[in-house]
C-alpha cells in the first residue's frame, strides 16, 4: 500500500487536470477549483514519497 498511494494520487491529479482543461471554456471557476485540487494531489504524492 505504501508504494501504491503516490501512484494513485498522481493518477488522480491527471484526472483532475484533464477535467480542468475540458471545463476551462465553459465554467472557469470550476476549472480553477479542479486545478487547485490537482496541485494538492501532486503535493500529497510528493510529500508521501519524502
Z-matrix of the N, CA and C atoms (Angstrom, degrees):
N
C 1 1.453
C 2 1.522 1 110.85
N 3 1.320 2 116.33 1 -31.19
C 4 1.450 3 120.31 2 -177.62
C 5 1.528 4 111.81 3 -63.86
N 6 1.322 5 117.15 4 -36.02
C 7 1.457 6 120.45 5 -179.49
C 8 1.521 7 112.57 6 -84.81
N 9 1.297 8 117.83 7 -19.17
C 10 1.455 9 121.43 8 -175.62
C 11 1.535 10 112.71 9 -85.47
N 12 1.301 11 118.20 10 -30.49
C 13 1.462 12 121.99 11 -175.56
C 14 1.538 13 113.01 12 -60.75
N 15 1.349 14 120.36 13 -46.92
C 16 1.466 15 118.39 14 178.82
C 17 1.529 16 112.73 15 -64.16
N 18 1.314 17 117.07 16 -34.42
C 19 1.459 18 120.22 17 178.26
C 20 1.522 19 110.15 18 -65.98
N 21 1.312 20 117.05 19 -41.37
C 22 1.459 21 120.50 20 178.00
C 23 1.527 22 111.59 21 -66.58
N 24 1.321 23 116.72 22 -37.79
C 25 1.465 24 119.63 23 177.28
C 26 1.531 25 111.75 24 -66.20
N 27 1.322 26 117.23 25 -37.97
C 28 1.459 27 119.72 26 177.07
C 29 1.525 28 111.16 27 -68.67
N 30 1.325 29 116.97 28 -37.05
C 31 1.463 30 119.96 29 176.07
C 32 1.528 31 110.32 30 -65.20
N 33 1.313 32 116.91 31 -40.59
C 34 1.462 33 120.85 32 176.61
C 35 1.523 34 110.89 33 -62.30
N 36 1.329 35 117.02 34 -40.73
C 37 1.461 36 120.65 35 178.51
C 38 1.525 37 110.70 36 -62.52
N 39 1.312 38 117.21 37 -41.95
C 40 1.457 39 120.11 38 177.40
C 41 1.515 40 112.11 39 -62.61
N 42 1.316 41 116.30 40 -41.37
C 43 1.459 42 121.40 41 177.13
C 44 1.526 43 110.91 42 -62.38
N 45 1.322 44 116.91 43 -43.06
C 46 1.464 45 121.25 44 179.85
C 47 1.527 46 111.76 45 -66.99
N 48 1.330 47 117.37 46 -41.19
C 49 1.461 48 119.97 47 178.25
C 50 1.526 49 111.23 48 -66.78
N 51 1.313 50 117.00 49 -36.32
C 52 1.458 51 119.95 50 175.87
C 53 1.521 52 111.62 51 -63.86
N 54 1.317 53 116.74 52 -41.01
C 55 1.457 54 120.57 53 176.27
C 56 1.514 55 112.10 54 -65.83
N 57 1.315 56 116.69 55 -38.60
C 58 1.465 57 120.09 56 178.10
C 59 1.522 58 110.62 57 -65.31
N 60 1.317 59 116.81 58 -39.80
C 61 1.460 60 120.71 59 179.26
C 62 1.525 61 111.31 60 -65.27
N 63 1.322 62 116.24 61 -41.09
C 64 1.464 63 118.69 62 -177.94
C 65 1.525 64 112.48 63 -74.93
N 66 1.323 65 118.33 64 -24.54
C 67 1.461 66 121.27 65 -179.36
C 68 1.523 67 113.46 66 -92.57
N 69 1.332 68 118.19 67 -4.10
C 70 1.461 69 121.08 68 -171.12
C 71 1.528 70 112.79 69 -58.96
N 72 1.331 71 118.55 70 -40.35
C 73 1.463 72 120.26 71 -176.49
C 74 1.522 73 113.28 72 -78.22
N 75 1.321 74 118.08 73 -23.35
C 76 1.463 75 119.18 74 -175.73
C 77 1.525 76 111.98 75 -96.47
N 78 1.316 77 117.70 76 -53.20
C 79 1.475 78 120.48 77 -178.33
C 80 1.523 79 109.17 78 -132.28
N 81 1.299 80 115.46 79 97.05
C 82 1.466 81 119.62 80 -177.03
C 83 1.531 82 113.96 81 -67.22
N 84 1.335 83 120.69 82 -39.24
C 85 1.478 84 118.23 83 179.12
C 86 1.530 85 112.47 84 -61.11
N 87 1.321 86 117.18 85 -39.54
C 88 1.463 87 119.54 86 178.17
C 89 1.526 88 110.76 87 -67.68
N 90 1.330 89 116.72 88 -37.51
C 91 1.456 90 120.39 89 178.52
C 92 1.523 91 111.10 90 -65.20
N 93 1.313 92 116.03 91 -39.09
C 94 1.470 93 119.77 92 177.72
C 95 1.522 94 109.95 93 -65.74
N 96 1.325 95 116.85 94 -40.40
C 97 1.466 96 120.24 95 177.34
C 98 1.515 97 112.06 96 -62.43
N 99 1.329 98 117.02 97 -41.33
C 100 1.466 99 119.97 98 177.30
C 101 1.523 100 111.14 99 -66.15
N 102 1.327 101 116.61 100 -37.58
C 103 1.467 102 119.65 101 177.15
C 104 1.514 103 112.29 102 -64.13
N 105 1.319 104 116.48 103 -40.58
C 106 1.472 105 120.43 104 177.88
C 107 1.527 106 110.22 105 -64.47
N 108 1.324 107 116.62 106 -41.66
C 109 1.467 108 119.77 107 177.64
C 110 1.528 109 111.16 108 -64.54
N 111 1.327 110 117.02 109 -35.37
C 112 1.457 111 120.64 110 176.14
C 113 1.517 112 112.17 111 -64.32
N 114 1.325 113 115.78 112 -41.88
C 115 1.467 114 119.85 113 177.32
C 116 1.523 115 110.29 114 -63.26
N 117 1.326 116 117.11 115 -40.59
C 118 1.458 117 120.21 116 178.45
C 119 1.528 118 111.63 117 -65.12
N 120 1.334 119 117.12 118 -36.18
C 121 1.462 120 120.22 119 177.85
C 122 1.535 121 110.65 120 -66.43
N 123 1.326 122 116.89 121 -40.72
C 124 1.470 123 119.58 122 176.97
C 125 1.510 124 110.62 123 -65.46
N 126 1.323 125 117.21 124 -42.24
C 127 1.469 126 120.33 125 178.55
C 128 1.525 127 110.66 126 -62.27
N 129 1.321 128 117.15 127 -39.65
C 130 1.463 129 120.10 128 177.23
C 131 1.510 130 112.42 129 -63.99
N 132 1.334 131 117.16 130 -39.62
C 133 1.457 132 120.50 131 178.70
C 134 1.521 133 110.87 132 -65.90
N 135 1.321 134 116.48 133 -41.55
C 136 1.474 135 119.74 134 179.61
C 137 1.522 136 110.45 135 -66.18
N 138 1.322 137 116.78 136 -43.58
C 139 1.465 138 119.51 137 179.61
C 140 1.526 139 111.26 138 -66.52
N 141 1.327 140 117.52 139 -31.97
C 142 1.457 141 120.59 140 178.29
C 143 1.525 142 110.37 141 -65.61
N 144 1.352 143 115.83 142 -37.88
C 145 1.460 144 120.55 143 -178.82
C 146 1.515 145 112.54 144 -74.56
N 147 1.340 146 116.89 145 -26.15
C 148 1.473 147 120.24 146 -178.12
C 149 1.487 148 108.64 147 -86.59
